[in-house]
Amino acid sequence: MRFACETPRPGPAAAFALQLQGELPLLVTDRLLLRAPKVEDFEAFARIACSARGQYLGGPMTREDAWSDFTQMTATWLLHGHGVWTIGRSGEIAGFVLLGFEPGDLDPELGFLLLPEAEGEGIAFEAATAARSHAFDSLGWTALVSYIDPANTRAQRLADRLGGVRDGMVEDAQVWRYGTAGLAT
C-alpha cells in the first residue's frame, strides 16, 4: 500500500523542494551521478528496505518504517549538511549512498544501499569512493566509519576495498574505519 506522502505535490512547495535539491552537492563520477533525493526515489529505497535486503538495515521494514528512515536520511542535509544521495546510472536509480550520523554513532557513517540489479558492477565502490572523498576533501572530516552486519559479507568486502580497517563491534555491527591516509581509489 502506498501512502499519500509518497506522491509529489505540485505547486509552490514542489518548486521550493526543487530549489533546495539544487543546493545539495552533486557528485559526478565516470559512470554515476550522485544527486539529491526526491520523493519519487522512495520507491527504489522501499524495494531495498522492505525486502530481504532490508535485514542489514534492521528490517525488512514495513513501508511506513522505510518512509521514516528515508525521510530521516534526507533531513540530515538540513540538520548536518550531509545526508543521502540517490545513485543515478544511465537515467536509472542504482541505489543510495550516504554520509549519516544517527543516535549512538560516535563517528559519521558511510553507508551504501544498492538495488539487486546494480550489484556486481563496481557501482557501490564508485559511489562510496565519491562520498568518502566528499567527506574528507569538502567537509574536512578526518574519520568515517561503516557499521556492517557481520552476516553482510558483500559490504565487508566493499569496506575492505575502500581501505576500511576493522575496528571492533558496536552493538551487533562491525565497525569499519576509514582514514585520510592510504585511501583506495
CORNOR-V971734 format. One record per pair of residues at least 24 apart in sequence whose ideal C-beta (glycine too) atoms are under 10 Angstrom apart, sorted by the first residue. I is the first residue (numbers start at 1). GAP is how many residues later the second one is. Records with the same first field share a line. If there is no record, write none. Layout:
I=GAP / GAP
//
This chain:
1=61 / 62 / 63
2=40 / 41 / 44 / 61 / 65
3=39 / 60 / 61 / 64
5=34 / 37 / 59 / 62 / 66
6=33 / 34 / 36 / 37 / 40 / 57 / 61 / 64
7=32 / 33 / 35
8=30 / 31 / 32
9=30
14=25
20=57 / 58
21=53 / 56
23=54
24=50 / 53 / 57 / 58 / 59 / 60 / 61
25=52 / 56 / 57 / 58 / 60 / 105 / 106 / 109 / 113 / 114
26=59
27=58 / 60 / 70 / 100 / 102 / 103 / 104 / 106 / 107 / 111
28=60 / 102
29=58 / 60 / 94 / 97 / 98 / 100 / 101 / 104
30=92 / 96
31=56 / 57 / 58 / 59 / 63 / 90 / 91 / 92 / 95 / 96
32=53 / 55 / 56 / 57 / 58 / 62 / 63 / 65 / 86 / 90 / 91 / 94 / 95 / 98
33=52 / 53 / 54 / 55 / 56 / 57 / 58 / 61 / 94 / 97
34=50 / 51 / 52 / 53 / 54 / 60 / 62 / 63 / 64 / 92 / 93 / 94 / 96 / 97 / 100
35=50 / 51 / 52 / 53 / 58
36=38 / 41 / 47 / 48 / 49 / 50
37=33 / 34 / 36 / 37 / 40 / 46 / 47 / 48 / 49 / 56 / 59 / 61
38=36 / 48 / 55
39=31 / 32 / 35
40=46 / 53
41=29 / 33 / 43 / 44 / 45 / 46 / 47 / 52 / 55
42=24 / 25 / 28 / 29 / 32 / 44
43=50
44=26 / 42 / 43 / 48 / 49 / 50 / 51 / 52 / 69 / 70 / 71 / 74
45=24 / 25 / 28 / 29 / 39 / 41 / 48 / 50 / 51 / 68 / 70
46=24
47=46 / 48 / 66 / 68 / 69 / 70
48=47 / 48 / 65 / 66 / 67 / 68
49=47 / 64
51=64 / 65
52=64
53=42 / 60 / 61 / 62 / 63 / 66 / 99
54=59
55=94 / 96 / 97
56=55 / 57 / 91 / 92 / 93 / 95 / 96 / 98 / 99 / 117
57=54 / 56 / 92
58=91 / 114
70=26
72=28 / 30
73=25 / 26 / 27 / 29 / 38 / 40
74=24
76=24 / 25 / 26 / 32
80=28 / 59
81=57 / 58
82=26 / 49 / 52 / 53 / 56 / 57 / 59
84=27 / 29 / 47
85=42 / 45 / 46 / 49
86=41
87=25 / 26 / 27 / 28 / 31 / 36 / 37 / 39 / 40 / 41 / 43 / 44
88=39
89=29 / 32 / 34 / 37 / 38
92=25 / 26
93=25
94=24 / 25 / 27 / 29 / 30 / 32 / 33
95=24 / 28 / 29 / 32
96=31
97=26 / 27 / 29 / 30 / 31 / 32 / 33 / 34 / 35 / 37
98=29 / 30 / 33
99=32 / 33 / 35 / 36 / 40 / 42 / 45
100=47
102=45
104=43 / 66 / 67
105=40 / 42 / 65
106=37 / 39 / 64 / 69
107=34 / 35 / 36 / 37 / 38 / 40 / 60 / 63 / 68 / 70 / 71
108=27 / 31 / 33 / 35 / 36 / 37
109=26 / 35 / 36 / 37 / 38 / 64 / 66 / 67
110=25 / 34 / 35 / 36 / 37 / 49 / 52 / 54 / 66 / 68
111=34 / 35 / 36 / 37 / 44
112=34 / 36 / 42 / 43 / 46 / 47 / 50
113=42
114=40 / 41 / 44
119=35
120=34
122=36 / 39
124=30 / 31 / 34 / 37 / 38
125=32 / 33 / 36 / 37 / 59 / 60
128=27 / 30 / 31 / 33 / 34 / 36 / 50
129=32 / 33 / 34 / 54 / 55 / 56
131=31
132=30 / 31 / 32 / 46 / 48 / 51 / 52
133=47 / 50 / 52
135=43 / 45
136=42 / 43 / 44 / 47
137=43
140=40
141=37 / 38 / 39
142=36 / 37 / 38 / 39
143=24 / 34 / 35 / 36 / 37
144=32 / 33 / 34 / 35 / 36
145=25 / 28 / 29 / 30 / 31 / 32 / 33
146=27 / 28 / 29 / 30 / 31 / 32
147=24 / 25 / 26 / 27 / 28 / 29
148=25 / 26 / 27 / 28
149=24 / 25
150=24
160=24
//
